[in-house]
Amino acid sequence: MRRRQAWLLRSCLRSCLLSCLLGGTALAGERHALLIGVADLPAMPRSSWLAGPTADVNAMHAALLQQGFADARIERLADDAGASQAPTRAAVLARLAQLEKTLGKDDLLLLYWSGHSVLLPAYPGQAAAPQGRRTRLLTRDSQVSYQGRQLDGGIASSELGRAIDAFAARQTQVVAIFDTCHAAAGTRSGDGLTWRGLAAPDIGWRPMPGAPAASHDAAAADAPRARPRFVAFYASEAQQRTPEATAAAAPGQAAGLFTQAVIAALQSEPQTYAMWAGAATQQYQSALRAYQLPRSAWPSPVYAGALDAALWQGGATGAAPLWPVQRDARGWQVPYGLLDGIREGDLFRHAGTRWRAATVGWGETRLALLPGDGGDSATPGWASRTPAPLPVSAARHGGQRLATLLALPATPGQPCSTRASN
């Protein structure tokens, strides 16, 4: 009888542990990215094409990999051969619709767009827009038809708004970055920069007064719903232009100055979106200053939404936990492990130094110092953690390693959520 009771107790404990492990994995949320770069506009004058969006998308892809995004969950719609699809209207809408069905609570979607946009006149019955006009992001298949009277293709700002509202209804966080602008001004400059943003005459569009702005625009956009988890980075205000360098400074580097700034700002290890935005603005202004542009020509980036939220935490609230990185006779370690959500491959950052979780037990994680990240100058301290990409098969095979870890002690306590005072 006692043997049977002991067996039942062990079985119950194993089931509870497995449930906690798998439940914790599910609650962590997944990070996805949709990167859109529209450089070529085959149905429009060649002078309106851009050189930078393809480089921007590739640079953003590389930056997100460094941030712990899984490559399989980053989709690129761009004009180069390595992209998933060409950036057409149908491809963008189809991918957004698919993500709306698959993403759920506490998941995160980074939506990035690099390219041209154009301001369309607003007609009676349409929703209000800045300066009486509506924004349309151009896609590869955008074209002017009916003797220049109608603009087809592209994605209206109201369509993107409805997609973001759909994600919000599913409690999915959307982080949107737009390296586009909406200025009615010329697109070329002799100062080593190309300016993004098109006027109607630039693309041969002559809207007829009283006619619809575009065949795909709704007569009236739905009023936006509450977006408590939405974060947006815009390269400029509605009436301004935003520049791209005519050639990237180095292979693999973004050409859009705002994209360059956003990526560079990630190197400062921001804890929140507000910190990321502040660092991006500093980088942006430094780049504009380097081109010796007058201050009157500088675009003003706009940031909106839940900027105080912790970076990449999906639906999580409060400050991101910090983890005590320590050094002992065997090297670097964190006195927390599997029960605290740490997995092999997790990235820890502190004071410009990075470590990878090499061996993870119940109550201890041994860290490997990344090459070139401090060496002897690395110091212990409170570090941020970027979870490693979770394999799709992890939920199916999560219990396979459980038996080998049952003898390890549990972890006491919880990690600190604020920096220790000196």
PEPE-V464481 format. One record per residue. N is the residue number from 1. PSI is psi in whole degrees, -180 to 180 (999 if undefined). Layout:
[[N/PSI] [N/PSI]]
This chain:
[[1/-46] [2/-39] [3/-40] [4/-41] [5/-41] [6/-40] [7/-43] [8/-39] [9/-44] [10/-40] [11/-42] [12/-43] [13/-43] [14/-42] [15/-42] [16/-43] [17/-45] [18/-41] [19/-42] [20/-43] [21/-51] [22/-37] [23/-41] [24/-38] [25/-43] [26/-37] [27/-17] [28/-28] [29/155] [30/152] [31/124] [32/159] [33/139] [34/110] [35/122] [36/125] [37/117] [38/103] [39/-45] [40/137] [41/79] [42/-29] [43/7] [44/165] [45/141] [46/-28] [47/-17] [48/-5] [49/159] [50/152] [51/-20] [52/-31] [53/-36] [54/-45] [55/-37] [56/-47] [57/-44] [58/-39] [59/-40] [60/-38] [61/-47] [62/-39] [63/-39] [64/-34] [65/-41] [66/-25] [67/1] [68/6] [69/141] [70/135] [71/-36] [72/-17] [73/15] [74/116] [75/134] [76/126] [77/103] [78/-179] [79/-2] [80/166] [81/-26] [82/-6] [83/159] [84/-44] [85/166] [86/150] [87/67] [88/165] [89/-47] [90/-41] [91/-42] [92/-48] [93/-38] [94/-42] [95/-40] [96/-42] [97/-39] [98/-42] [99/-35] [100/-33] [101/-30] [102/-30] [103/149] [104/-155] [105/132] [106/0] [107/164] [108/136] [109/122] [110/117] [111/116] [112/136] [113/128] [114/125] [115/-160] [116/152] [117/164] [118/145] [119/128] [120/143] [121/144] [122/134] [123/165] [124/135] [125/-15] [126/157] [127/154] [128/146] [129/161] [130/131] [131/29] [132/21] [133/165] [134/143] [135/140] [136/123] [137/127] [138/139] [139/172] [140/-32] [141/14] [142/139] [143/157] [144/128] [145/-180] [146/55] [147/42] [148/10] [149/-17] [150/136] [151/116] [152/162] [153/180] [154/172] [155/122] [156/149] [157/-33] [158/-32] [159/-42] [160/-39] [161/-41] [162/-36] [163/-43] [164/-38] [165/-37] [166/-40] [167/-40] [168/-38] [169/-26] [170/8] [171/36] [172/132] [173/135] [174/126] [175/110] [176/132] [177/120] [178/109] [179/63] [180/175] [181/177] [182/28] [183/140] [184/80] [185/172] [186/162] [187/-6] [188/151] [189/154] [190/15] [191/21] [192/8] [193/150] [194/136] [195/129] [196/140] [197/130] [198/146] [199/160] [200/-44] [201/-26] [202/-28] [203/11] [204/26] [205/126] [206/83] [207/139] [208/128] [209/132] [210/-8] [211/158] [212/146] [213/-34] [214/151] [215/-22] [216/-7] [217/136] [218/153] [219/-32] [220/127] [221/145] [222/146] [223/134] [224/141] [225/174] [226/137] [227/74] [228/-20] [229/9] [230/136] [231/134] [232/136] [233/119] [234/137] [235/-23] [236/168] [237/168] [238/-32] [239/5] [240/169] [241/161] [242/140] [243/158] [244/148] [245/142] [246/-21] [247/137] [248/145] [249/-28] [250/153] [251/136] [252/-2] [253/145] [254/151] [255/-35] [256/127] [257/-35] [258/-41] [259/-42] [260/-44] [261/-42] [262/-42] [263/-44] [264/-34] [265/-25] [266/-24] [267/-17] [268/3] [269/56] [270/142] [271/-27] [272/169] [273/-31] [274/-42] [275/-39] [276/-45] [277/-43] [278/-43] [279/-37] [280/-40] [281/-42] [282/-44] [283/-41] [284/-47] [285/-37] [286/-41] [287/-42] [288/-38] [289/-36] [290/-28] [291/5] [292/40] [293/143] [294/148] [295/-29] [296/-20] [297/-4] [298/129] [299/152] [300/108] [301/150] [302/134] [303/138] [304/160] [305/-155] [306/67] [307/-21] [308/-4] [309/152] [310/142] [311/130] [312/25] [313/7] [314/-120] [315/2] [316/148] [317/161] [318/-179] [319/147] [320/136] [321/144] [322/146] [323/135] [324/103] [325/125] [326/160] [327/131] [328/-167] [329/-25] [330/-5] [331/-145] [332/144] [333/161] [334/130] [335/42] [336/162] [337/-139] [338/-42] [339/-16] [340/6] [341/2] [342/140] [343/158] [344/135] [345/-12] [346/144] [347/128] [348/139] [349/137] [350/124] [351/44] [352/2] [353/144] [354/142] [355/152] [356/142] [357/113] [358/-48] [359/124] [360/120] [361/-169] [362/-50] [363/10] [364/143] [365/122] [366/133] [367/147] [368/122] [369/127] [370/143] [371/136] [372/4] [373/63] [374/-47] [375/-126] [376/-20] [377/-6] [378/140] [379/150] [380/162] [381/-176] [382/123] [383/148] [384/159] [385/131] [386/113] [387/144] [388/151] [389/136] [390/121] [391/146] [392/-33] [393/2] [394/-38] [395/-32] [396/-31] [397/19] [398/-24] [399/-3] [400/-34] [401/-3] [402/-43] [403/-33] [404/-11] [405/1] [406/-27] [407/-10] [408/147] [409/152] [410/162] [411/125] [412/144] [413/-176] [414/155] [415/153] [416/141] [417/0] [418/160] [419/141] [420/141] [421/147] [422/999]]
